[in-house]
Amino acid sequence: MSVTNATIRAANRLTARWADETSDGTVFSATGAWPLLAFLADGAGGTARVELADAVGIAADESAFAARELLRAMGSMPGLDVALGLWTKRTLELRDEWTAGLPTSAHGVLTGDPVADKGTLDAWAAKRTGGLIEEMPVPLTADTELVLASALALRTNWLRPFVERLWMPENGPWRGQELLGLSRRSALLDRVGVADTSAGHVTELKVLGDNAIDVHLLLGEEGMTPGQVLGAGVDVLAGHPVASGPRLPYGEVGPGLRVVKERAARPRPPTLDVMTLAYEVRASHDLLDHHEVFGLTTARRNQLPGHFPGVSDFPLYVEGARQSAMARFGARGFEAAAVTAFGMVGAGIPQLRWQNTTIEATFDRPFGFLAVHRHTRLVLAAGWVTDPEPYREDEGDY
């Protein structure tokens, strides 16, 4: 796997910029859009080239190489499927220098029949994502000359699964709702930590997958925006300091996080008790609604001589730019918490001679998440949870 730190940082910066536009429950993949923007920057001219390069975070004449580098690295990551697709009308002549940077099997043909072409592209999207996304998000018309698309699908199973249970939060916007709770106890205290950022404190919980794809759950202080919380998570990946579990003092140490001492009859190692919620999030995004974030301000304008002389002599502009995304977090993986107690009657009253330490992490109000490749720290997907999964009687609880 070969991908430079500069490419990883550039792709993750786009995640942070996109997160700043977030205000409600959502999911998105800046890593899915970044290579496309990089290829467009390579073929763009004039102001469009400058804007796209700024959004990508890499010089335009280096962007295609960086996109290929990132796609190759992603293609070698276990649990991640990634594909690039290009479709053009037969009459559109592309520059060899531009197409040389694309996978040879990526190029398909648009017939000019929107219904037939939509069926072809929808089938590609469904196949490349294992049925998680069933349609190509960009609309097709008889005038569509070119479609450039990416697809990625990731799956991971937790190294240690959660336990599902009925959970009715006592506080916050989900108070009193019957939700599908996920709980877990661990002796690995460094899975949780607190980052002190300019916008406020953020609690980070790492849930590790068995194929080096992890999910970082992020809970900010009351009043912090989704963009501030997710941005803090990206900053932590880039090296922002975090006070990890073993170094936390006693008391309320971060959002949803406290360290307590409990008297007990027997000693046990310090533990991390996690209580969170199962969720599924789906979203559709029109990138042109935030054209300045993606460097598409000029590229979206229908004007001669076009904005992509490096792609084709034919004048081209970006008519549509969309993304469909989903995420599912459950007890066994990314695609629940109960402490199980036995009530026993003992012969006499035990002496509570020992003090045990417990870190309690509770995600009982809207929180963010980042799906991260552990070794490169590349953010593959990000989102904000506002509507967790309801509990159903058939969940098979304790």
C-alpha positions in Angstrom: 0.0 0.0 0.0 1.5 3.3 -1.1 -0.1 6.6 -0.3 1.6 9.8 0.9 0.7 11.6 4.1 0.0 14.7 2.0 -2.7 12.8 0.1 -4.3 11.5 3.2 -4.3 14.9 4.9 -5.8 16.5 1.7 -8.7 14.0 1.6 -9.3 14.3 5.3 -9.4 18.1 5.1 -12.3 17.8 2.6 -14.1 15.7 5.2 -13.7 18.5 7.7 -14.8 21.1 5.2 -17.9 19.1 4.2 -18.7 18.5 7.9 -18.9 22.3 8.4 -21.9 22.3 6.1 -23.7 19.7 8.3 -26.5 20.6 10.6 -28.7 17.4 10.9 -28.4 13.6 10.8 -26.4 12.6 7.8 -23.7 10.4 6.3 -21.2 11.3 3.6 -17.9 10.2 2.1 -15.5 12.9 1.1 -13.0 10.1 0.2 -15.5 9.0 -2.4 -15.7 12.5 -4.0 -12.0 13.5 -3.6 -10.5 11.4 -6.5 -13.2 12.6 -8.9 -12.5 16.2 -8.0 -8.7 15.5 -8.4 -9.2 14.0 -11.9 -11.4 17.0 -12.9 -8.8 19.4 -11.6 -6.2 17.7 -13.8 -8.4 18.3 -16.9 -9.7 21.7 -16.0 -8.5 25.1 -17.2 -8.6 28.7 -16.1 -10.5 29.6 -12.9 -12.1 26.2 -12.7 -8.7 24.6 -12.4 -7.6 26.9 -9.6 -10.9 26.3 -7.7 -10.8 22.6 -8.0 -7.1 22.4 -7.0 -7.9 24.5 -3.9 -10.7 22.1 -3.0 -8.5 19.0 -3.5 -5.7 20.6 -1.6 -3.0 19.5 -4.1 -1.6 21.3 -7.2 -3.7 20.6 -10.3 -0.7 19.1 -12.2 -0.2 16.6 -9.4 -3.8 15.8 -8.6 -4.4 13.0 -11.1 -1.3 11.1 -9.7 -2.5 11.6 -6.2 -6.0 10.3 -7.1 -4.5 7.2 -8.7 -2.3 6.7 -5.6 -5.3 7.0 -3.3 -7.5 4.6 -5.3 -4.7 2.0 -5.4 -4.2 2.3 -1.7 -7.9 2.0 -1.0 -8.1 -1.0 -3.4 -5.7 -2.9 -1.2 -7.5 -2.2 2.1 -9.3 -5.3 3.5 -13.0 -4.8 3.9 -13.1 -2.0 1.4 -14.3 -2.2 -2.2 -13.7 0.8 -4.4 -14.3 1.4 -8.1 -14.1 4.2 -10.6 -16.4 4.5 -13.6 -16.4 6.7 -16.7 -19.1 6.8 -19.3 -19.2 9.0 -22.5 -21.1 9.3 -25.7 -19.4 7.7 -28.7 -19.1 11.1 -30.3 -17.1 12.7 -27.4 -13.4 12.5 -28.1 -11.3 12.5 -24.9 -7.7 13.5 -24.6 -5.4 10.5 -24.3 -3.3 12.2 -21.6 -6.4 12.5 -19.4 -7.8 9.0 -19.9 -4.4 7.4 -19.4 -4.7 8.1 -15.7 -8.0 6.2 -15.4 -8.4 2.5 -15.0 -8.6 0.8 -18.4 -11.8 -1.1 -17.5 -13.5 2.0 -16.3 -14.7 3.4 -19.6 -18.2 2.7 -20.8 -20.6 4.2 -23.4 -23.6 6.4 -23.1 -26.2 5.6 -25.7 -28.1 8.9 -25.4 -31.2 7.0 -24.2 -31.6 8.3 -20.6 -33.8 5.3 -19.6 -31.4 2.7 -20.9 -28.3 4.6 -19.6 -29.9 4.9 -16.2 -30.4 1.2 -16.0 -26.8 0.5 -16.9 -25.4 3.0 -14.4 -27.8 1.9 -11.6 -26.7 -1.7 -12.1 -23.1 -0.6 -11.8 -23.7 1.3 -8.6 -25.6 -1.6 -7.0 -22.9 -4.2 -8.1 -20.0 -2.1 -6.8 -21.6 -1.4 -3.4 -23.0 -4.9 -2.8 -26.6 -3.5 -3.1 -26.1 -0.9 -0.4 -26.7 1.9 -2.9 -29.1 0.9 -5.7 -29.1 3.9 -8.0 -26.6 6.3 -9.6 -27.3 9.6 -7.9 -26.6 11.9 -10.8 -29.6 12.5 -13.2 -29.1 11.6 -16.9 -30.6 13.4 -19.9 -30.2 13.0 -23.7 -27.6 15.8 -23.5 -25.4 14.1 -21.0 -21.9 13.7 -22.6 -19.9 12.3 -19.7 -20.4 10.7 -16.3 -17.5 10.2 -13.9 -18.4 8.2 -10.8 -16.8 6.4 -7.9 -18.3 3.7 -5.6 -17.0 2.5 -2.3 -18.4 0.0 0.2 -16.8 -1.0 3.5 -17.6 -3.6 6.0 -16.0 -4.6 9.3 -16.8 -6.8 12.2 -16.0 -5.7 15.8 -13.1 -7.4 17.5 -15.4 -7.5 20.5 -19.1 -7.4 19.8 -21.6 -5.3 21.8 -24.5 -6.7 23.8 -28.0 -5.5 22.6 -30.5 -4.3 25.1 -33.5 -2.0 25.6 -32.3 1.5 26.6 -34.4 4.5 27.5 -32.1 7.5 28.0 -32.9 9.5 31.1 -31.8 12.9 29.6 -31.4 14.7 26.4 -33.5 14.7 23.2 -33.9 10.9 23.3 -35.2 10.9 26.8 -37.8 8.2 27.4 -37.6 6.7 23.9 -37.3 2.9 23.7 -34.0 2.6 21.7 -31.7 -0.3 20.7 -28.8 0.2 23.1 -25.4 -1.4 22.7 -23.1 -2.0 25.7 -19.7 -3.4 26.3 -17.2 -3.8 29.1 -13.4 -3.8 28.4 -10.1 -3.5 30.3 -8.6 -1.5 27.4 -8.9 2.0 28.8 -7.0 3.7 25.9 -10.0 3.1 23.6 -11.5 6.3 25.0 -10.1 9.8 25.4 -10.9 13.5 25.6 -9.6 16.2 23.2 -9.5 19.8 24.3 -10.3 21.8 21.1 -10.9 25.5 20.5 -14.6 24.8 20.1 -14.9 22.7 23.3 -14.1 19.2 24.7 -14.8 16.1 22.5 -15.0 12.6 23.8 -13.6 10.0 21.3 -14.3 6.3 21.5 -12.6 3.9 19.1 -14.4 0.8 18.1 -12.0 -1.5 16.4 -12.8 -3.7 13.5 -11.2 -7.0 12.6 -9.8 -5.8 9.3 -8.2 -2.5 10.3 -11.3 -0.4 9.6 -12.4 1.2 12.9 -15.2 3.6 13.8 -14.5 6.6 16.0 -17.6 7.8 18.0 -17.4 11.5 18.8 -19.5 13.3 21.5 -19.0 17.0 21.9 -20.0 19.5 24.6 -23.6 20.7 24.6 -24.0 23.4 21.9 -21.1 22.3 19.7 -22.1 21.9 16.0 -21.7 18.7 14.0 -19.0 20.4 12.0 -17.0 21.3 15.2 -17.3 17.8 16.6 -16.4 16.0 13.3 -13.7 18.5 12.6 -12.2 17.8 16.0 -12.2 14.1 15.1 -10.3 14.8 11.9 -7.8 17.0 13.9 -7.2 14.1 16.3 -6.3 11.9 13.4 -3.8 14.5 12.3 -2.1 14.5 15.7 -4.2 16.8 18.0 -3.4 15.6 21.6 -5.9 13.4 23.4 -6.0 12.6 27.1 -6.5 8.8 27.0 -8.4 6.7 29.5 -5.5 5.6 31.7 -4.5 9.3 32.3 -8.0 10.6 33.1 -8.6 11.9 36.7 -11.7 11.0 38.7 -15.0 12.7 38.1 -16.7 14.2 35.1 -13.8 14.3 32.6 -15.5 14.9 29.3 -18.8 14.9 27.4 -20.7 11.7 28.4 -17.5 10.5 30.2 -16.8 10.1 33.9 -14.3 8.1 36.0 -15.6 6.7 39.3 -14.4 4.6 42.2 -16.6 2.0 43.6 -16.2 -0.1 46.7 -16.3 -3.8 46.0 -15.8 -7.1 47.8 -13.2 -8.2 45.3 -10.5 -6.3 43.3 -10.7 -6.1 39.5 -8.6 -4.3 36.9 -9.9 -0.8 35.9 -12.6 -1.2 33.3 -14.2 0.8 30.5 -18.0 0.6 30.4 -19.5 1.8 27.1 -23.2 2.5 26.4 -24.1 3.7 22.9 -26.9 3.2 20.3 -27.3 1.3 17.1 -28.0 3.5 14.1 -28.6 3.5 10.4 -28.2 6.7 8.4 -28.9 7.4 4.8 -28.5 10.6 2.9 -28.4 12.2 -0.6 -26.2 15.2 -1.3 -26.2 17.7 -4.1 -22.6 18.9 -4.2 -23.6 21.9 -6.2 -25.5 23.2 -3.2 -22.1 23.7 -1.6 -20.1 24.3 -4.8 -17.5 26.5 -3.1 -16.5 23.6 -0.8 -15.9 21.3 -3.8 -14.3 23.8 -6.1 -17.2 23.7 -8.5 -18.3 27.4 -8.5 -16.9 28.1 -12.0 -17.1 24.5 -13.3 -20.9 24.4 -12.9 -21.4 27.4 -15.3 -22.6 26.8 -18.8 -20.3 29.0 -20.8 -18.0 28.8 -23.7 -15.3 27.6 -24.3 -16.0 25.2 -21.4 -13.9 24.5 -18.4 -12.1 21.2 -19.1 -9.8 21.6 -22.1 -7.5 18.9 -20.7 -10.4 16.4 -20.9 -11.7 17.1 -24.4 -11.8 19.8 -27.1 -15.6 19.6 -26.7 -16.8 22.3 -24.3 -17.8 20.7 -21.0 -19.2 22.0 -17.7 -20.5 20.2 -14.6 -24.3 19.9 -14.8 -24.8 17.7 -11.8 -22.7 16.5 -8.8 -24.4 14.3 -6.2 -23.7 11.6 -3.7 -25.9 8.9 -2.1 -24.5 7.4 1.2 -25.5 5.2 4.0 -24.0 3.8 7.2 -25.1 1.1 9.7 -23.7 0.6 13.2 -24.7 -2.5 15.1 -23.8 -5.0 17.8 -21.4 -7.1 15.6 -20.0 -4.5 13.2 -20.3 -1.5 11.1 -22.9 -1.8 8.3 -25.3 -3.1 20.8 -24.9 -2.4 26.2 -25.9 -4.2 28.9 -24.0 -5.1 32.0 -25.3 -8.6 32.8 -25.8 -9.2 36.6 -26.6 -12.3 38.5 -28.5 -11.8 41.7 -27.2 -14.1 44.3 -28.0 -14.5 48.0 -24.8 -14.9 50.0 -24.2 -16.3 53.4 -23.5 -13.1 55.3 -22.6 -9.5 54.3 -19.3 -9.1 52.4 -16.7 -6.7 53.5 -16.2 -4.0 50.9 -12.5 -3.7 51.3 -11.5 -2.8 47.7 -11.9 0.2 45.5 -12.4 -0.5 41.8 -12.1 2.1 39.0 -14.6 2.3 36.2 -14.7 4.7 33.2 -18.2 5.2 32.0 -18.7 6.4 28.4 -22.4 7.2 27.5 -23.6 8.4 24.1 -27.1 9.4 25.0 -27.5 12.4 22.7 -26.6 13.3 19.0 -23.0 12.3 18.2 -20.7 12.0 15.2 -18.7 9.1 13.7 -15.8 8.6 11.5 -15.0 5.3 9.7 -11.2 5.2 9.6 -8.6 3.0 8.1 -6.4 2.3 11.1 -3.0 2.3 9.5 -3.3 5.3 7.2 -5.9 7.3 9.2 -7.8 7.9 6.1 -11.5 8.8 6.8 -13.6 6.6 4.6 -17.0 7.8 5.8 -18.4 10.3 8.3 -21.7 11.3 9.7 -23.9 12.6 12.5 -26.5 10.5 14.4 -29.8 12.1 15.3 -32.2 9.2 14.9 -30.9 6.0 16.5 -32.5 2.6 15.9 -35.7 1.9 18.0 -35.8 -1.1 20.1 -38.1 -3.9 18.9 -39.3 -6.8 21.0 -37.7 -9.3 18.6 -34.2 -8.0 19.1 -33.4 -11.0 21.4 -32.5 -9.0 24.5 -31.2 -10.3 27.7 
